[in-house]
Amino acid sequence: MSQHCDASGADSGDVISVPHRLLRRRVRDIASGVEGELMAVVREDVSDDPVRERWVVLAYVRGPSGREISTAVANIGAV
């Protein structure tokens, strides 16, 4: 399954950090309506088949409760 990037942003397996202009800024996920801080944008292999990779770009948003949600990066907009 997926591994996380280390503090330097280097990938440690099948997750790669992606730069984004809204990192550490207040954003809204249009799919769920959650507002919070954009914590990370990553390119992640979500395939459950080791032979066939399926890469997606995900955004991680920390909401007011402190819990992070993931969503498609296309769903993120500045507040």
PyMOL Python script that loads the backbone (N, CA, C, O; Angstrom):
from pymol import cmd

cmd.read_pdbstr("""\
ATOM      1  N   MET A   1       0.837  -1.183   0.000  1.00  0.00           N
ATOM      2  CA  MET A   1       0.000   0.000   0.000  1.00  0.00           C
ATOM      3  C   MET A   1       0.879   1.243   0.000  1.00  0.00           C
ATOM      4  O   MET A   1       2.100   1.132  -0.112  1.00  0.00           O
ATOM      5  N   SER A   2       0.303   2.380   0.118  1.00  0.00           N
ATOM      6  CA  SER A   2       1.013   3.648   0.010  1.00  0.00           C
ATOM      7  C   SER A   2       1.906   3.918   1.204  1.00  0.00           C
ATOM      8  O   SER A   2       1.597   3.549   2.337  1.00  0.00           O
ATOM      9  N   GLN A   3       3.013   4.567   0.922  1.00  0.00           N
ATOM     10  CA  GLN A   3       3.907   5.033   1.960  1.00  0.00           C
ATOM     11  C   GLN A   3       3.921   6.544   1.895  1.00  0.00           C
ATOM     12  O   GLN A   3       3.566   7.131   0.873  1.00  0.00           O
ATOM     13  N   HIS A   4       4.329   7.176   2.981  1.00  0.00           N
ATOM     14  CA  HIS A   4       4.307   8.635   3.029  1.00  0.00           C
ATOM     15  C   HIS A   4       5.675   9.215   2.729  1.00  0.00           C
ATOM     16  O   HIS A   4       6.699   8.550   2.885  1.00  0.00           O
ATOM     17  N   CYS A   5       5.674  10.461   2.300  1.00  0.00           N
ATOM     18  CA  CYS A   5       6.907  11.195   2.056  1.00  0.00           C
ATOM     19  C   CYS A   5       7.541  11.557   3.388  1.00  0.00           C
ATOM     20  O   CYS A   5       6.846  11.764   4.383  1.00  0.00           O
ATOM     21  N   ASP A   6       8.870  11.633   3.398  1.00  0.00           N
ATOM     22  CA  ASP A   6       9.530  12.084   4.615  1.00  0.00           C
ATOM     23  C   ASP A   6       9.497  13.605   4.690  1.00  0.00           C
ATOM     24  O   ASP A   6       8.960  14.265   3.800  1.00  0.00           O
ATOM     25  N   ALA A   7      10.070  14.156   5.749  1.00  0.00           N
ATOM     26  CA  ALA A   7       9.992  15.601   5.989  1.00  0.00           C
ATOM     27  C   ALA A   7      10.631  16.417   4.868  1.00  0.00           C
ATOM     28  O   ALA A   7      10.263  17.573   4.661  1.00  0.00           O
ATOM     29  N   SER A   8      11.572  15.836   4.151  1.00  0.00           N
ATOM     30  CA  SER A   8      12.228  16.569   3.066  1.00  0.00           C
ATOM     31  C   SER A   8      11.389  16.589   1.795  1.00  0.00           C
ATOM     32  O   SER A   8      11.713  17.303   0.846  1.00  0.00           O
ATOM     33  N   GLY A   9      10.312  15.805   1.773  1.00  0.00           N
ATOM     34  CA  GLY A   9       9.481  15.732   0.588  1.00  0.00           C
ATOM     35  C   GLY A   9       9.903  14.623  -0.365  1.00  0.00           C
ATOM     36  O   GLY A   9       9.275  14.423  -1.405  1.00  0.00           O
ATOM     37  N   ALA A  10      10.974  13.895  -0.011  1.00  0.00           N
ATOM     38  CA  ALA A  10      11.417  12.802  -0.869  1.00  0.00           C
ATOM     39  C   ALA A  10      10.449  11.641  -0.757  1.00  0.00           C
ATOM     40  O   ALA A  10       9.932  11.344   0.320  1.00  0.00           O
ATOM     41  N   ASP A  11      10.212  10.990  -1.884  1.00  0.00           N
ATOM     42  CA  ASP A  11       9.264   9.888  -1.821  1.00  0.00           C
ATOM     43  C   ASP A  11       9.936   8.662  -1.226  1.00  0.00           C
ATOM     44  O   ASP A  11      11.143   8.469  -1.378  1.00  0.00           O
ATOM     45  N   SER A  12       9.159   7.844  -0.554  1.00  0.00           N
ATOM     46  CA  SER A  12       9.688   6.654   0.088  1.00  0.00           C
ATOM     47  C   SER A  12       8.966   5.427  -0.434  1.00  0.00           C
ATOM     48  O   SER A  12       8.705   4.495   0.326  1.00  0.00           O
ATOM     49  N   GLY A  13       8.642   5.411  -1.698  1.00  0.00           N
ATOM     50  CA  GLY A  13       7.943   4.277  -2.265  1.00  0.00           C
ATOM     51  C   GLY A  13       7.040   4.718  -3.382  1.00  0.00           C
ATOM     52  O   GLY A  13       7.508   5.161  -4.431  1.00  0.00           O
ATOM     53  N   ASP A  14       5.746   4.601  -3.166  1.00  0.00           N
ATOM     54  CA  ASP A  14       4.801   4.882  -4.236  1.00  0.00           C
ATOM     55  C   ASP A  14       4.003   6.160  -4.021  1.00  0.00           C
ATOM     56  O   ASP A  14       2.870   6.268  -4.490  1.00  0.00           O
ATOM     57  N   VAL A  15       4.582   7.127  -3.318  1.00  0.00           N
ATOM     58  CA  VAL A  15       3.980   8.450  -3.131  1.00  0.00           C
ATOM     59  C   VAL A  15       5.043   9.499  -3.438  1.00  0.00           C
ATOM     60  O   VAL A  15       6.168   9.412  -2.947  1.00  0.00           O
ATOM     61  N   ILE A  16       4.685  10.485  -4.246  1.00  0.00           N
ATOM     62  CA  ILE A  16       5.637  11.530  -4.633  1.00  0.00           C
ATOM     63  C   ILE A  16       5.019  12.893  -4.344  1.00  0.00           C
ATOM     64  O   ILE A  16       3.905  13.179  -4.784  1.00  0.00           O
ATOM     65  N   SER A  17       5.743  13.739  -3.601  1.00  0.00           N
ATOM     66  CA  SER A  17       5.264  15.097  -3.321  1.00  0.00           C
ATOM     67  C   SER A  17       5.206  15.914  -4.602  1.00  0.00           C
ATOM     68  O   SER A  17       6.060  15.785  -5.480  1.00  0.00           O
ATOM     69  N   VAL A  18       4.177  16.761  -4.692  1.00  0.00           N
ATOM     70  CA  VAL A  18       3.982  17.620  -5.855  1.00  0.00           C
ATOM     71  C   VAL A  18       3.882  19.063  -5.360  1.00  0.00           C
ATOM     72  O   VAL A  18       3.104  19.333  -4.446  1.00  0.00           O
ATOM     73  N   PRO A  19       4.645  19.999  -5.935  1.00  0.00           N
ATOM     74  CA  PRO A  19       4.510  21.397  -5.522  1.00  0.00           C
ATOM     75  C   PRO A  19       3.133  21.941  -5.910  1.00  0.00           C
ATOM     76  O   PRO A  19       2.564  21.539  -6.924  1.00  0.00           O
ATOM     77  N   HIS A  20       2.609  22.848  -5.105  1.00  0.00           N
ATOM     78  CA  HIS A  20       1.304  23.450  -5.400  1.00  0.00           C
ATOM     79  C   HIS A  20       1.280  24.857  -4.829  1.00  0.00           C
ATOM     80  O   HIS A  20       1.777  25.087  -3.727  1.00  0.00           O
ATOM     81  N   ARG A  21       0.707  25.802  -5.566  1.00  0.00           N
ATOM     82  CA  ARG A  21       0.709  27.217  -5.159  1.00  0.00           C
ATOM     83  C   ARG A  21      -0.115  27.484  -3.905  1.00  0.00           C
ATOM     84  O   ARG A  21       0.083  28.511  -3.256  1.00  0.00           O
ATOM     85  N   LEU A  22      -1.029  26.594  -3.546  1.00  0.00           N
ATOM     86  CA  LEU A  22      -1.883  26.823  -2.377  1.00  0.00           C
ATOM     87  C   LEU A  22      -1.431  26.067  -1.121  1.00  0.00           C
ATOM     88  O   LEU A  22      -2.145  26.071  -0.119  1.00  0.00           O
ATOM     89  N   LEU A  23      -0.271  25.427  -1.156  1.00  0.00           N
ATOM     90  CA  LEU A  23       0.213  24.719   0.033  1.00  0.00           C
ATOM     91  C   LEU A  23       0.292  25.663   1.227  1.00  0.00           C
ATOM     92  O   LEU A  23       0.757  26.798   1.116  1.00  0.00           O
ATOM     93  N   ARG A  24      -0.175  25.166   2.375  1.00  0.00           N
ATOM     94  CA  ARG A  24      -0.190  25.910   3.648  1.00  0.00           C
ATOM     95  C   ARG A  24      -1.134  27.108   3.622  1.00  0.00           C
ATOM     96  O   ARG A  24      -1.027  28.002   4.462  1.00  0.00           O
ATOM     97  N   ARG A  25      -2.049  27.131   2.671  1.00  0.00           N
ATOM     98  CA  ARG A  25      -3.048  28.210   2.587  1.00  0.00           C
ATOM     99  C   ARG A  25      -4.435  27.638   2.833  1.00  0.00           C
ATOM    100  O   ARG A  25      -4.651  26.427   2.774  1.00  0.00           O
ATOM    101  N   ARG A  26      -5.362  28.534   3.106  1.00  0.00           N
ATOM    102  CA  ARG A  26      -6.746  28.129   3.364  1.00  0.00           C
ATOM    103  C   ARG A  26      -7.432  27.805   2.036  1.00  0.00           C
ATOM    104  O   ARG A  26      -7.397  28.593   1.092  1.00  0.00           O
ATOM    105  N   VAL A  27      -8.058  26.621   1.989  1.00  0.00           N
ATOM    106  CA  VAL A  27      -8.713  26.151   0.770  1.00  0.00           C
ATOM    107  C   VAL A  27     -10.071  25.541   1.105  1.00  0.00           C
ATOM    108  O   VAL A  27     -10.399  25.310   2.269  1.00  0.00           O
ATOM    109  N   ARG A  28     -10.846  25.288   0.061  1.00  0.00           N
ATOM    110  CA  ARG A  28     -12.128  24.584   0.199  1.00  0.00           C
ATOM    111  C   ARG A  28     -12.126  23.414  -0.778  1.00  0.00           C
ATOM    112  O   ARG A  28     -11.725  23.545  -1.934  1.00  0.00           O
ATOM    113  N   ASP A  29     -12.585  22.268  -0.283  1.00  0.00           N
ATOM    114  CA  ASP A  29     -12.811  21.104  -1.136  1.00  0.00           C
ATOM    115  C   ASP A  29     -14.225  21.223  -1.677  1.00  0.00           C
ATOM    116  O   ASP A  29     -15.184  21.114  -0.912  1.00  0.00           O
ATOM    117  N   ILE A  30     -14.379  21.444  -2.980  1.00  0.00           N
ATOM    118  CA  ILE A  30     -15.713  21.659  -3.539  1.00  0.00           C
ATOM    119  C   ILE A  30     -16.574  20.403  -3.481  1.00  0.00           C
ATOM    120  O   ILE A  30     -17.800  20.503  -3.512  1.00  0.00           O
ATOM    121  N   ALA A  31     -15.966  19.228  -3.397  1.00  0.00           N
ATOM    122  CA  ALA A  31     -16.736  17.982  -3.349  1.00  0.00           C
ATOM    123  C   ALA A  31     -17.441  17.797  -2.008  1.00  0.00           C
ATOM    124  O   ALA A  31     -18.594  17.369  -1.964  1.00  0.00           O
ATOM    125  N   SER A  32     -16.747  18.120  -0.911  1.00  0.00           N
ATOM    126  CA  SER A  32     -17.316  17.894   0.427  1.00  0.00           C
ATOM    127  C   SER A  32     -17.732  19.176   1.134  1.00  0.00           C
ATOM    128  O   SER A  32     -18.505  19.139   2.091  1.00  0.00           O
ATOM    129  N   GLY A  33     -17.214  20.320   0.659  1.00  0.00           N
ATOM    130  CA  GLY A  33     -17.483  21.587   1.324  1.00  0.00           C
ATOM    131  C   GLY A  33     -16.561  21.875   2.487  1.00  0.00           C
ATOM    132  O   GLY A  33     -16.686  22.919   3.127  1.00  0.00           O
ATOM    133  N   VAL A  34     -15.632  20.970   2.779  1.00  0.00           N
ATOM    134  CA  VAL A  34     -14.698  21.157   3.895  1.00  0.00           C
ATOM    135  C   VAL A  34     -13.734  22.294   3.576  1.00  0.00           C
ATOM    136  O   VAL A  34     -13.171  22.356   2.483  1.00  0.00           O
ATOM    137  N   GLU A  35     -13.551  23.193   4.545  1.00  0.00           N
ATOM    138  CA  GLU A  35     -12.551  24.251   4.444  1.00  0.00           C
ATOM    139  C   GLU A  35     -11.444  23.956   5.434  1.00  0.00           C
ATOM    140  O   GLU A  35     -11.695  23.467   6.536  1.00  0.00           O
ATOM    141  N   GLY A  36     -10.218  24.257   5.036  1.00  0.00           N
ATOM    142  CA  GLY A  36      -9.089  24.040   5.924  1.00  0.00           C
ATOM    143  C   GLY A  36      -7.797  24.404   5.231  1.00  0.00           C
ATOM    144  O   GLY A  36      -7.798  25.095   4.211  1.00  0.00           O
ATOM    145  N   GLU A  37      -6.691  23.935   5.790  1.00  0.00           N
ATOM    146  CA  GLU A  37      -5.360  24.240   5.267  1.00  0.00           C
ATOM    147  C   GLU A  37      -4.888  23.108   4.362  1.00  0.00           C
ATOM    148  O   GLU A  37      -4.977  21.935   4.726  1.00  0.00           O
ATOM    149  N   LEU A  38      -4.386  23.465   3.181  1.00  0.00           N
ATOM    150  CA  LEU A  38      -3.831  22.467   2.274  1.00  0.00           C
ATOM    151  C   LEU A  38      -2.476  22.028   2.820  1.00  0.00           C
ATOM    152  O   LEU A  38      -1.522  22.806   2.840  1.00  0.00           O
ATOM    153  N   MET A  39      -2.403  20.787   3.258  1.00  0.00           N
ATOM    154  CA  MET A  39      -1.204  20.278   3.917  1.00  0.00           C
ATOM    155  C   MET A  39      -0.219  19.636   2.945  1.00  0.00           C
ATOM    156  O   MET A  39       0.993  19.745   3.129  1.00  0.00           O
ATOM    157  N   ALA A  40      -0.730  18.970   1.913  1.00  0.00           N
ATOM    158  CA  ALA A  40       0.150  18.270   0.976  1.00  0.00           C
ATOM    159  C   ALA A  40      -0.593  17.990  -0.319  1.00  0.00           C
ATOM    160  O   ALA A  40      -1.816  17.857  -0.348  1.00  0.00           O
ATOM    161  N   VAL A  41       0.182  17.906  -1.380  1.00  0.00           N
ATOM    162  CA  VAL A  41      -0.315  17.417  -2.663  1.00  0.00           C
ATOM    163  C   VAL A  41       0.662  16.328  -3.083  1.00  0.00           C
ATOM    164  O   VAL A  41       1.872  16.550  -3.126  1.00  0.00           O
ATOM    165  N   VAL A  42       0.131  15.156  -3.390  1.00  0.00           N
ATOM    166  CA  VAL A  42       0.981  14.016  -3.713  1.00  0.00           C
ATOM    167  C   VAL A  42       0.476  13.308  -4.959  1.00  0.00           C
ATOM    168  O   VAL A  42      -0.712  13.333  -5.279  1.00  0.00           O
ATOM    169  N   ARG A  43       1.400  12.685  -5.639  1.00  0.00           N
ATOM    170  CA  ARG A  43       1.082  11.781  -6.743  1.00  0.00           C
ATOM    171  C   ARG A  43       1.215  10.387  -6.155  1.00  0.00           C
ATOM    172  O   ARG A  43       2.288  10.000  -5.693  1.00  0.00           O
ATOM    173  N   GLU A  44       0.126   9.635  -6.174  1.00  0.00           N
ATOM    174  CA  GLU A  44       0.081   8.373  -5.447  1.00  0.00           C
ATOM    175  C   GLU A  44      -0.425   7.242  -6.342  1.00  0.00           C
ATOM    176  O   GLU A  44      -1.370   7.406  -7.115  1.00  0.00           O
ATOM    177  N   ASP A  45       0.232   6.093  -6.213  1.00  0.00           N
ATOM    178  CA  ASP A  45      -0.214   4.887  -6.912  1.00  0.00           C
ATOM    179  C   ASP A  45      -1.320   4.255  -6.074  1.00  0.00           C
ATOM    180  O   ASP A  45      -1.061   3.748  -4.982  1.00  0.00           O
ATOM    181  N   VAL A  46      -2.549   4.282  -6.580  1.00  0.00           N
ATOM    182  CA  VAL A  46      -3.696   3.754  -5.833  1.00  0.00           C
ATOM    183  C   VAL A  46      -4.111   2.363  -6.307  1.00  0.00           C
ATOM    184  O   VAL A  46      -5.147   1.847  -5.890  1.00  0.00           O
ATOM    185  N   SER A  47      -3.313   1.765  -7.166  1.00  0.00           N
ATOM    186  CA  SER A  47      -3.629   0.440  -7.684  1.00  0.00           C
ATOM    187  C   SER A  47      -3.424  -0.624  -6.611  1.00  0.00           C
ATOM    188  O   SER A  47      -2.530  -0.510  -5.773  1.00  0.00           O
ATOM    189  N   ASP A  48      -4.254  -1.647  -6.645  1.00  0.00           N
ATOM    190  CA  ASP A  48      -4.044  -2.784  -5.747  1.00  0.00           C
ATOM    191  C   ASP A  48      -3.364  -3.933  -6.495  1.00  0.00           C
ATOM    192  O   ASP A  48      -3.228  -5.035  -5.964  1.00  0.00           O
ATOM    193  N   ASP A  49      -2.942  -3.665  -7.726  1.00  0.00           N
ATOM    194  CA  ASP A  49      -2.253  -4.647  -8.558  1.00  0.00           C
ATOM    195  C   ASP A  49      -0.814  -4.182  -8.756  1.00  0.00           C
ATOM    196  O   ASP A  49      -0.592  -3.138  -9.370  1.00  0.00           O
ATOM    197  N   PRO A  50       0.176  -4.933  -8.252  1.00  0.00           N
ATOM    198  CA  PRO A  50       1.573  -4.486  -8.364  1.00  0.00           C
ATOM    199  C   PRO A  50       2.088  -4.420  -9.801  1.00  0.00           C
ATOM    200  O   PRO A  50       3.095  -3.764 -10.066  1.00  0.00           O
ATOM    201  N   VAL A  51       1.415  -5.086 -10.720  1.00  0.00           N
ATOM    202  CA  VAL A  51       1.849  -5.092 -12.114  1.00  0.00           C
ATOM    203  C   VAL A  51       1.327  -3.878 -12.873  1.00  0.00           C
ATOM    204  O   VAL A  51       2.000  -3.367 -13.768  1.00  0.00           O
ATOM    205  N   ARG A  52       0.141  -3.419 -12.521  1.00  0.00           N
ATOM    206  CA  ARG A  52      -0.489  -2.310 -13.249  1.00  0.00           C
ATOM    207  C   ARG A  52      -0.662  -1.111 -12.317  1.00  0.00           C
ATOM    208  O   ARG A  52      -1.516  -1.131 -11.431  1.00  0.00           O
ATOM    209  N   GLU A  53       0.142  -0.075 -12.516  1.00  0.00           N
ATOM    210  CA  GLU A  53       0.068   1.114 -11.668  1.00  0.00           C
ATOM    211  C   GLU A  53      -1.087   2.011 -12.096  1.00  0.00           C
ATOM    212  O   GLU A  53      -1.448   2.066 -13.271  1.00  0.00           O
ATOM    213  N   ARG A  54      -1.659   2.711 -11.119  1.00  0.00           N
ATOM    214  CA  ARG A  54      -2.706   3.708 -11.396  1.00  0.00           C
ATOM    215  C   ARG A  54      -2.395   4.930 -10.535  1.00  0.00           C
ATOM    216  O   ARG A  54      -2.631   4.922  -9.327  1.00  0.00           O
ATOM    217  N   TRP A  55      -1.869   5.969 -11.158  1.00  0.00           N
ATOM    218  CA  TRP A  55      -1.418   7.157 -10.449  1.00  0.00           C
ATOM    219  C   TRP A  55      -2.499   8.232 -10.458  1.00  0.00           C
ATOM    220  O   TRP A  55      -3.130   8.487 -11.484  1.00  0.00           O
ATOM    221  N   VAL A  56      -2.704   8.862  -9.297  1.00  0.00           N
ATOM    222  CA  VAL A  56      -3.623   9.991  -9.167  1.00  0.00           C
ATOM    223  C   VAL A  56      -2.919  11.087  -8.378  1.00  0.00           C
ATOM    224  O   VAL A  56      -1.984  10.819  -7.623  1.00  0.00           O
ATOM    225  N   VAL A  57      -3.374  12.321  -8.557  1.00  0.00           N
ATOM    226  CA  VAL A  57      -2.843  13.439  -7.774  1.00  0.00           C
ATOM    227  C   VAL A  57      -3.887  13.788  -6.726  1.00  0.00           C
ATOM    228  O   VAL A  57      -5.014  14.156  -7.057  1.00  0.00           O
ATOM    229  N   LEU A  58      -3.502  13.668  -5.454  1.00  0.00           N
ATOM    230  CA  LEU A  58      -4.407  13.899  -4.335  1.00  0.00           C
ATOM    231  C   LEU A  58      -3.962  15.097  -3.513  1.00  0.00           C
ATOM    232  O   LEU A  58      -2.770  15.368  -3.373  1.00  0.00           O
ATOM    233  N   ALA A  59      -4.934  15.801  -2.978  1.00  0.00           N
ATOM    234  CA  ALA A  59      -4.679  16.911  -2.059  1.00  0.00           C
ATOM    235  C   ALA A  59      -5.132  16.479  -0.672  1.00  0.00           C
ATOM    236  O   ALA A  59      -6.168  15.830  -0.527  1.00  0.00           O
ATOM    237  N   TYR A  60      -4.365  16.835   0.338  1.00  0.00           N
ATOM    238  CA  TYR A  60      -4.720  16.556   1.728  1.00  0.00           C
ATOM    239  C   TYR A  60      -5.026  17.873   2.420  1.00  0.00           C
ATOM    240  O   TYR A  60      -4.176  18.759   2.499  1.00  0.00           O
ATOM    241  N   VAL A  61      -6.252  17.993   2.920  1.00  0.00           N
ATOM    242  CA  VAL A  61      -6.739  19.217   3.554  1.00  0.00           C
ATOM    243  C   VAL A  61      -7.018  18.924   5.019  1.00  0.00           C
ATOM    244  O   VAL A  61      -7.739  17.980   5.341  1.00  0.00           O
ATOM    245  N   ARG A  62      -6.441  19.739   5.914  1.00  0.00           N
ATOM    246  CA  ARG A  62      -6.706  19.613   7.350  1.00  0.00           C
ATOM    247  C   ARG A  62      -7.842  20.552   7.709  1.00  0.00           C
ATOM    248  O   ARG A  62      -7.708  21.774   7.636  1.00  0.00           O
ATOM    249  N   GLY A  63      -8.962  19.961   8.097  1.00  0.00           N
ATOM    250  CA  GLY A  63     -10.147  20.731   8.460  1.00  0.00           C
ATOM    251  C   GLY A  63     -10.064  21.302   9.857  1.00  0.00           C
ATOM    252  O   GLY A  63      -9.066  21.097  10.549  1.00  0.00           O
ATOM    253  N   PRO A  64     -11.099  22.018  10.291  1.00  0.00           N
ATOM    254  CA  PRO A  64     -11.100  22.666  11.604  1.00  0.00           C
ATOM    255  C   PRO A  64     -11.012  21.681  12.771  1.00  0.00           C
ATOM    256  O   PRO A  64     -10.570  22.055  13.857  1.00  0.00           O
ATOM    257  N   SER A  65     -11.422  20.442  12.564  1.00  0.00           N
ATOM    258  CA  SER A  65     -11.355  19.436  13.626  1.00  0.00           C
ATOM    259  C   SER A  65      -9.942  18.898  13.806  1.00  0.00           C
ATOM    260  O   SER A  65      -9.656  18.225  14.796  1.00  0.00           O
ATOM    261  N   GLY A  66      -9.051  19.193  12.850  1.00  0.00           N
ATOM    262  CA  GLY A  66      -7.693  18.668  12.886  1.00  0.00           C
ATOM    263  C   GLY A  66      -7.536  17.403  12.058  1.00  0.00           C
ATOM    264  O   GLY A  66      -6.422  16.928  11.839  1.00  0.00           O
ATOM    265  N   ARG A  67      -8.644  16.868  11.604  1.00  0.00           N
ATOM    266  CA  ARG A  67      -8.620  15.655  10.793  1.00  0.00           C
ATOM    267  C   ARG A  67      -8.364  16.027   9.335  1.00  0.00           C
ATOM    268  O   ARG A  67      -8.932  16.993   8.825  1.00  0.00           O
ATOM    269  N   GLU A  68      -7.502  15.253   8.665  1.00  0.00           N
ATOM    270  CA  GLU A  68      -7.204  15.511   7.260  1.00  0.00           C
ATOM    271  C   GLU A  68      -8.080  14.651   6.361  1.00  0.00           C
ATOM    272  O   GLU A  68      -8.352  13.486   6.653  1.00  0.00           O
ATOM    273  N   ILE A  69      -8.511  15.252   5.264  1.00  0.00           N
ATOM    274  CA  ILE A  69      -9.242  14.515   4.239  1.00  0.00           C
ATOM    275  C   ILE A  69      -8.413  14.533   2.966  1.00  0.00           C
ATOM    276  O   ILE A  69      -7.596  15.431   2.758  1.00  0.00           O
ATOM    277  N   SER A  70      -8.625  13.548   2.125  1.00  0.00           N
ATOM    278  CA  SER A  70      -7.976  13.557   0.816  1.00  0.00           C
ATOM    279  C   SER A  70      -9.045  13.766  -0.241  1.00  0.00           C
ATOM    280  O   SER A  70     -10.182  13.316  -0.096  1.00  0.00           O
ATOM    281  N   THR A  71      -8.662  14.455  -1.301  1.00  0.00           N
ATOM    282  CA  THR A  71      -9.574  14.730  -2.407  1.00  0.00           C
ATOM    283  C   THR A  71      -8.751  14.924  -3.669  1.00  0.00           C
ATOM    284  O   THR A  71      -7.538  15.122  -3.603  1.00  0.00           O
ATOM    285  N   ALA A  72      -9.401  14.867  -4.800  1.00  0.00           N
ATOM    286  CA  ALA A  72      -8.709  15.155  -6.059  1.00  0.00           C
ATOM    287  C   ALA A  72      -8.218  16.598  -6.032  1.00  0.00           C
ATOM    288  O   ALA A  72      -8.935  17.492  -5.583  1.00  0.00           O
ATOM    289  N   VAL A  73      -7.018  16.820  -6.502  1.00  0.00           N
ATOM    290  CA  VAL A  73      -6.449  18.166  -6.470  1.00  0.00           C
ATOM    291  C   VAL A  73      -7.302  19.142  -7.283  1.00  0.00           C
ATOM    292  O   VAL A  73      -7.303  20.340  -6.999  1.00  0.00           O
ATOM    293  N   ALA A  74      -8.015  18.658  -8.272  1.00  0.00           N
ATOM    294  CA  ALA A  74      -8.890  19.521  -9.077  1.00  0.00           C
ATOM    295  C   ALA A  74     -10.069  20.061  -8.268  1.00  0.00           C
ATOM    296  O   ALA A  74     -10.702  21.031  -8.683  1.00  0.00           O
ATOM    297  N   ASN A  75     -10.372  19.450  -7.125  1.00  0.00           N
ATOM    298  CA  ASN A  75     -11.485  19.894  -6.273  1.00  0.00           C
ATOM    299  C   ASN A  75     -11.109  21.021  -5.319  1.00  0.00           C
ATOM    300  O   ASN A  75     -11.966  21.518  -4.589  1.00  0.00           O
ATOM    301  N   ILE A  76      -9.849  21.431  -5.311  1.00  0.00           N
ATOM    302  CA  ILE A  76      -9.365  22.413  -4.341  1.00  0.00           C
ATOM    303  C   ILE A  76      -9.444  23.821  -4.919  1.00  0.00           C
ATOM    304  O   ILE A  76      -9.036  24.068  -6.053  1.00  0.00           O
ATOM    305  N   GLY A  77      -9.981  24.739  -4.112  1.00  0.00           N
ATOM    306  CA  GLY A  77     -10.028  26.142  -4.499  1.00  0.00           C
ATOM    307  C   GLY A  77      -9.652  27.024  -3.328  1.00  0.00           C
ATOM    308  O   GLY A  77      -9.903  26.672  -2.176  1.00  0.00           O
ATOM    309  N   ALA A  78      -9.054  28.164  -3.612  1.00  0.00           N
ATOM    310  CA  ALA A  78      -8.674  29.111  -2.560  1.00  0.00           C
ATOM    311  C   ALA A  78      -9.923  29.688  -1.913  1.00  0.00           C
ATOM    312  O   ALA A  78     -10.948  29.869  -2.571  1.00  0.00           O
ATOM    313  N   VAL A  79      -9.830  29.977  -0.617  1.00  0.00           N
ATOM    314  CA  VAL A  79     -10.939  30.599   0.126  1.00  0.00           C
ATOM    315  C   VAL A  79     -10.656  32.079   0.241  1.00  0.00           C
ATOM    316  O   VAL A  79     -11.449  32.815   0.827  1.00  0.00           O
TER     317      VAL A  79
END
""", "prot")
cmd.dss("prot")
cmd.show_as("cartoon", "prot")
cmd.util.cbc("prot")
cmd.orient("prot")
